[in-house]
Amino acid sequence: MSVKRRFKQVDVFTAQPLKGNPLAVVLDATGMSDEQMAAFARWTNLSETTFVLPATEANADYWVRIFTPGGELPFAGHPTLGTAHALLESGLLPKTAGQLIQQCGVGLVKVKLLSEGGLAFAAPDATINVLKNEHYPLLDDAIHHAARAADSEAFVVDMGIRWLVVRINSAEECLQVKANSAALAELQEQAGVNGLAIYGPHPQGAELDYEVRALLVEQSQLVEDPVTGSANACLARVLSQQNFPDGGSTSSQYRVRQGTVLQRDGRVFVNYDCQDQPWIGGETRTLIDGSLNI
Protein backbone atom coordinates (compact mmCIF):
# COMPACT_ATOMS: atom_id res chain seq x y z
CA MET A 1 0.00 0.00 0.00
CA SER A 2 1.44 3.38 -0.98
CA VAL A 3 1.88 6.22 1.52
CA LYS A 4 1.42 9.91 0.71
CA ARG A 5 4.58 11.83 1.65
CA ARG A 6 5.56 15.50 1.50
CA PHE A 7 7.99 16.25 -1.32
CA LYS A 8 9.94 19.23 -2.61
CA GLN A 9 12.36 19.78 -5.45
CA VAL A 10 14.84 22.52 -4.66
CA ASP A 11 17.32 24.44 -6.82
CA VAL A 12 20.50 24.84 -4.78
CA PHE A 13 23.34 27.37 -5.02
CA THR A 14 21.38 29.88 -7.04
CA ALA A 15 19.13 32.90 -6.62
CA GLN A 16 17.76 32.34 -10.14
CA PRO A 17 15.46 29.36 -10.75
CA LEU A 18 16.85 26.71 -13.11
CA LYS A 19 20.45 27.93 -12.77
CA GLY A 20 21.64 25.77 -9.84
CA ASN A 21 21.70 22.09 -8.91
CA PRO A 22 18.32 20.38 -8.40
CA LEU A 23 17.66 18.23 -5.34
CA ALA A 24 14.70 15.98 -4.57
CA VAL A 25 13.70 15.99 -0.89
CA VAL A 26 11.33 13.48 0.71
CA LEU A 27 10.39 15.29 3.91
CA ASP A 28 8.87 12.40 5.83
CA ALA A 29 10.64 9.18 4.90
CA THR A 30 9.74 7.23 8.05
CA GLY A 31 8.85 3.68 7.10
CA MET A 32 10.64 3.69 3.75
CA SER A 33 13.01 0.79 3.22
CA ASP A 34 16.55 1.13 1.90
CA GLU A 35 15.34 -0.46 -1.33
CA GLN A 36 12.52 2.09 -1.72
CA MET A 37 14.92 4.99 -1.14
CA ALA A 38 17.40 3.64 -3.67
CA ALA A 39 14.63 2.98 -6.21
CA PHE A 40 13.18 6.48 -5.84
CA ALA A 41 16.66 8.05 -6.24
CA ARG A 42 17.10 6.07 -9.46
CA TRP A 43 13.66 7.21 -10.62
CA THR A 44 14.29 10.93 -10.02
CA ASN A 45 17.62 10.46 -11.84
CA LEU A 46 18.99 13.58 -10.12
CA SER A 47 22.53 13.68 -8.80
CA GLU A 48 21.11 13.29 -5.27
CA THR A 49 17.82 12.65 -3.52
CA THR A 50 17.45 13.05 0.24
CA PHE A 51 15.19 11.33 2.75
CA VAL A 52 14.43 13.02 6.06
CA LEU A 53 13.98 10.95 9.21
CA PRO A 54 13.70 11.75 12.93
CA ALA A 55 17.11 12.32 14.49
CA THR A 56 18.61 9.61 16.67
CA GLU A 57 21.30 11.95 18.05
CA ALA A 58 20.14 14.16 20.90
CA ASN A 59 21.68 17.36 19.51
CA ALA A 60 20.44 16.89 15.94
CA ASP A 61 17.36 18.53 14.46
CA TYR A 62 16.88 15.79 11.87
CA TRP A 63 18.56 12.83 10.21
CA VAL A 64 19.06 12.82 6.45
CA ARG A 65 20.03 9.97 4.17
CA ILE A 66 21.51 10.92 0.80
CA PHE A 67 21.20 8.73 -2.29
CA THR A 68 22.54 9.04 -5.81
CA PRO A 69 21.14 6.85 -8.60
CA GLY A 70 24.09 4.55 -7.87
CA GLY A 71 23.86 4.28 -4.08
CA GLU A 72 24.05 6.04 -0.71
CA LEU A 73 26.55 8.75 0.28
CA PRO A 74 27.63 9.57 3.86
CA PHE A 75 27.72 13.29 3.04
CA ALA A 76 27.16 15.72 0.18
CA GLY A 77 27.01 19.49 0.12
CA HIS A 78 24.14 20.63 -2.06
CA PRO A 79 21.82 18.04 -0.44
CA THR A 80 22.77 19.47 2.95
CA LEU A 81 21.71 23.01 2.02
CA GLY A 82 18.69 21.93 -0.03
CA THR A 83 17.31 19.67 2.69
CA ALA A 84 17.77 22.36 5.36
CA HIS A 85 15.97 24.87 3.11
CA ALA A 86 13.07 22.48 2.50
CA LEU A 87 12.65 21.74 6.21
CA LEU A 88 12.76 25.38 7.28
CA GLU A 89 10.24 26.28 4.58
CA SER A 90 8.00 23.49 5.86
CA GLY A 91 8.01 24.92 9.37
CA LEU A 92 10.82 23.10 11.19
CA LEU A 93 11.86 25.06 14.28
CA PRO A 94 15.58 24.61 15.03
CA LYS A 95 16.58 23.59 18.54
CA THR A 96 19.06 26.48 18.44
CA ALA A 97 17.97 29.78 16.92
CA GLY A 98 19.64 30.52 13.60
CA GLN A 99 21.26 27.10 13.28
CA LEU A 100 20.32 23.57 12.30
CA ILE A 101 22.19 20.40 13.19
CA GLN A 102 22.02 17.74 10.49
CA GLN A 103 22.69 14.11 11.34
CA CYS A 104 24.13 12.14 8.42
CA GLY A 105 26.69 9.47 7.60
CA VAL A 106 29.70 11.57 8.61
CA GLY A 107 28.14 12.60 11.91
CA LEU A 108 26.69 16.00 12.82
CA VAL A 109 26.93 18.92 10.38
CA LYS A 110 26.05 22.49 11.33
CA VAL A 111 23.94 24.58 8.96
CA LYS A 112 23.45 28.27 9.71
CA LEU A 113 21.01 30.84 8.38
CA LEU A 114 22.85 33.78 6.87
CA SER A 115 21.78 37.33 7.68
CA GLU A 116 22.17 38.33 4.04
CA GLY A 117 20.01 35.40 2.91
CA GLY A 118 20.79 31.81 2.07
CA LEU A 119 22.33 29.03 4.12
CA ALA A 120 25.84 27.77 4.81
CA PHE A 121 27.16 24.48 6.14
CA ALA A 122 30.32 23.92 8.13
CA ALA A 123 32.69 21.87 5.99
CA PRO A 124 33.27 18.52 7.71
CA ASP A 125 36.78 17.63 8.83
CA ALA A 126 38.86 16.16 6.03
CA THR A 127 42.04 14.23 5.44
CA ILE A 128 44.20 15.67 2.66
CA ASN A 129 46.87 13.71 0.84
CA VAL A 130 48.98 14.53 -2.20
CA LEU A 131 48.12 12.45 -5.24
CA LYS A 132 50.61 9.62 -5.68
CA ASN A 133 53.28 10.29 -8.32
CA GLU A 134 52.28 7.25 -10.36
CA HIS A 135 48.76 8.68 -10.85
CA TYR A 136 49.78 12.00 -12.44
CA PRO A 137 50.10 10.60 -16.01
CA LEU A 138 46.59 9.20 -15.70
CA LEU A 139 45.35 12.56 -14.37
CA ASP A 140 46.86 14.35 -17.37
CA ASP A 141 45.17 11.88 -19.69
CA ALA A 142 41.86 12.42 -17.89
CA ILE A 143 41.98 16.18 -18.56
CA HIS A 144 43.54 15.85 -22.03
CA HIS A 145 46.79 17.41 -20.79
CA ALA A 146 45.13 20.70 -19.87
CA ALA A 147 47.28 23.39 -18.29
CA ARG A 148 47.60 22.23 -14.69
CA ALA A 149 49.19 24.86 -12.46
CA ALA A 150 52.85 23.89 -12.36
CA ASP A 151 53.39 25.08 -8.79
CA SER A 152 50.41 23.23 -7.30
CA GLU A 153 50.08 19.56 -6.45
CA ALA A 154 46.87 17.58 -6.83
CA PHE A 155 45.20 16.56 -3.57
CA VAL A 156 42.94 13.68 -2.59
CA VAL A 157 40.52 15.15 -0.05
CA ASP A 158 38.32 12.81 1.98
CA MET A 159 35.35 14.15 3.94
CA GLY A 160 33.12 11.10 3.59
CA ILE A 161 33.01 11.72 -0.15
CA ARG A 162 36.46 11.85 -1.79
CA TRP A 163 37.38 14.46 -4.42
CA LEU A 164 40.63 14.83 -6.32
CA VAL A 165 41.23 18.60 -6.26
CA VAL A 166 43.34 19.95 -9.14
CA ARG A 167 44.31 23.54 -9.89
CA ILE A 168 44.24 24.76 -13.51
CA ASN A 169 46.17 27.86 -14.56
CA SER A 170 43.12 30.08 -15.04
CA ALA A 171 39.33 30.13 -14.98
CA GLU A 172 39.27 30.37 -18.77
CA GLU A 173 41.46 27.30 -19.18
CA CYS A 174 39.37 25.46 -16.58
CA LEU A 175 36.29 26.01 -18.75
CA GLN A 176 38.13 24.63 -21.78
CA VAL A 177 39.01 21.28 -20.18
CA LYS A 178 37.61 18.26 -22.03
CA ALA A 179 37.48 15.10 -19.96
CA ASN A 180 38.64 11.68 -21.20
CA SER A 181 36.01 9.41 -19.67
CA ALA A 182 38.03 6.18 -19.90
CA ALA A 183 41.07 7.74 -18.22
CA LEU A 184 38.89 9.45 -15.62
CA ALA A 185 37.14 6.20 -14.72
CA GLU A 186 40.51 4.49 -14.28
CA LEU A 187 41.81 7.44 -12.26
CA GLN A 188 38.79 7.29 -9.94
CA GLU A 189 39.42 3.60 -9.35
CA GLN A 190 43.20 3.79 -8.88
CA ALA A 191 43.18 6.94 -6.73
CA GLY A 192 40.10 5.85 -4.79
CA VAL A 193 38.11 9.04 -5.43
CA ASN A 194 34.49 9.78 -6.28
CA GLY A 195 35.40 12.38 -8.87
CA LEU A 196 37.67 15.14 -10.07
CA ALA A 197 37.25 18.77 -8.94
CA ILE A 198 39.18 21.22 -11.10
CA TYR A 199 39.40 24.93 -10.41
CA GLY A 200 41.06 28.00 -11.90
CA PRO A 201 41.39 31.57 -10.62
CA HIS A 202 39.58 34.46 -12.26
CA PRO A 203 41.69 37.59 -12.91
CA GLN A 204 42.40 39.74 -9.88
CA GLY A 205 39.70 42.36 -9.38
CA ALA A 206 36.96 40.24 -10.98
CA GLU A 207 33.62 39.74 -9.25
CA LEU A 208 34.38 36.04 -8.84
CA ASP A 209 37.48 34.38 -7.47
CA TYR A 210 37.38 30.85 -8.91
CA GLU A 211 35.72 28.79 -11.62
CA VAL A 212 35.03 25.23 -10.44
CA ARG A 213 34.02 22.09 -12.31
CA ALA A 214 33.21 18.65 -10.91
CA LEU A 215 33.71 15.70 -13.27
CA LEU A 216 33.07 12.03 -12.64
CA VAL A 217 32.24 8.76 -14.33
CA GLU A 218 29.14 7.23 -12.78
CA GLN A 219 27.45 4.07 -14.01
CA SER A 220 29.89 4.11 -16.96
CA GLN A 221 28.76 7.60 -18.04
CA LEU A 222 30.77 10.83 -17.95
CA VAL A 223 28.92 13.30 -15.73
CA GLU A 224 29.55 16.95 -14.92
CA ASP A 225 27.84 18.06 -11.73
CA PRO A 226 26.22 21.51 -12.00
CA VAL A 227 27.16 22.86 -8.54
CA THR A 228 28.88 20.75 -5.91
CA GLY A 229 28.93 21.60 -2.22
CA SER A 230 31.26 18.79 -1.19
CA ALA A 231 33.80 19.54 -3.93
CA ASN A 232 33.79 23.20 -2.90
CA ALA A 233 34.20 22.19 0.74
CA CYS A 234 37.20 20.04 -0.22
CA LEU A 235 38.65 22.96 -2.20
CA ALA A 236 38.16 25.24 0.81
CA ARG A 237 40.17 22.83 2.96
CA VAL A 238 42.95 22.70 0.35
CA LEU A 239 43.16 26.50 0.04
CA SER A 240 43.35 26.81 3.81
CA GLN A 241 46.14 24.24 3.99
CA GLN A 242 48.03 26.15 1.29
CA ASN A 243 47.64 29.40 3.27
CA PHE A 244 45.34 30.97 0.67
CA PRO A 245 47.75 31.34 -2.24
CA ASP A 246 45.57 33.95 -3.96
CA GLY A 247 45.88 36.49 -1.18
CA GLY A 248 43.41 35.42 1.51
CA SER A 249 43.79 35.17 5.25
CA THR A 250 42.25 33.15 8.08
CA SER A 251 39.24 35.47 7.98
CA SER A 252 39.05 35.45 4.19
CA GLN A 253 36.13 34.84 1.92
CA TYR A 254 35.85 34.06 -1.74
CA ARG A 255 33.23 33.43 -4.40
CA VAL A 256 32.94 30.58 -6.88
CA ARG A 257 31.00 30.05 -10.09
CA GLN A 258 30.18 26.53 -11.21
CA GLY A 259 28.04 25.03 -13.97
CA THR A 260 28.99 27.48 -16.73
CA VAL A 261 29.69 24.73 -19.28
CA LEU A 262 26.22 23.30 -18.56
CA GLN A 263 24.49 26.67 -19.06
CA ARG A 264 23.95 26.96 -15.31
CA ASP A 265 25.12 29.81 -13.11
CA GLY A 266 25.75 28.29 -9.70
CA ARG A 267 27.22 30.62 -7.09
CA VAL A 268 29.00 29.41 -3.98
CA PHE A 269 30.37 31.72 -1.33
CA VAL A 270 32.95 30.52 1.17
CA ASN A 271 33.75 32.22 4.45
CA TYR A 272 36.34 31.24 7.06
CA ASP A 273 35.62 31.96 10.69
CA CYS A 274 38.21 32.87 13.31
CA GLN A 275 39.03 29.17 13.85
CA ASP A 276 39.77 28.81 10.11
CA GLN A 277 36.59 26.76 9.71
CA PRO A 278 35.20 27.07 6.18
CA TRP A 279 31.48 27.63 5.74
CA ILE A 280 30.08 26.77 2.31
CA GLY A 281 27.11 28.97 1.46
CA GLY A 282 24.57 29.64 -1.21
CA GLU A 283 20.98 30.56 -1.95
CA THR A 284 18.20 28.06 -2.54
CA ARG A 285 14.79 28.08 -4.21
CA THR A 286 11.90 25.62 -4.10
CA LEU A 287 10.61 24.89 -7.61
CA ILE A 288 8.26 21.96 -6.92
CA ASP A 289 6.21 21.63 -3.74
CA GLY A 290 3.74 18.82 -3.29
CA SER A 291 3.50 15.17 -2.40
CA LEU A 292 4.32 11.75 -3.75
CA ASN A 293 2.77 8.34 -3.28
CA ILE A 294 5.26 5.56 -2.58
Secondary structure, 3 states (H helix, E strand, C coil): CCCEEEEEEEEECCCCCCCCEEEEEECCCCCCCHHHHHHHHHHHCCCCEEEEECCCCCCCCEEEEEEECCEEECCCHHHHHHHHHHHHHCCCCCCECCEEEEEECCEEEEEEECCCCCEEEECCCCEEEECCHHHHHHHHHHCCCCCECCCCCCEEEECCCEEEEEEECCHHHHHHCCCCHHHHHHHHHHHCCCEEEEEEECCCCCCCCEEEEEEEEECCEEEEECCCHHHHHHHHHHHHHCCCCCCCCCCCEEEEEECHHHCCCEEEEEEECCCCCEEEEECEEEEEEEEEEC
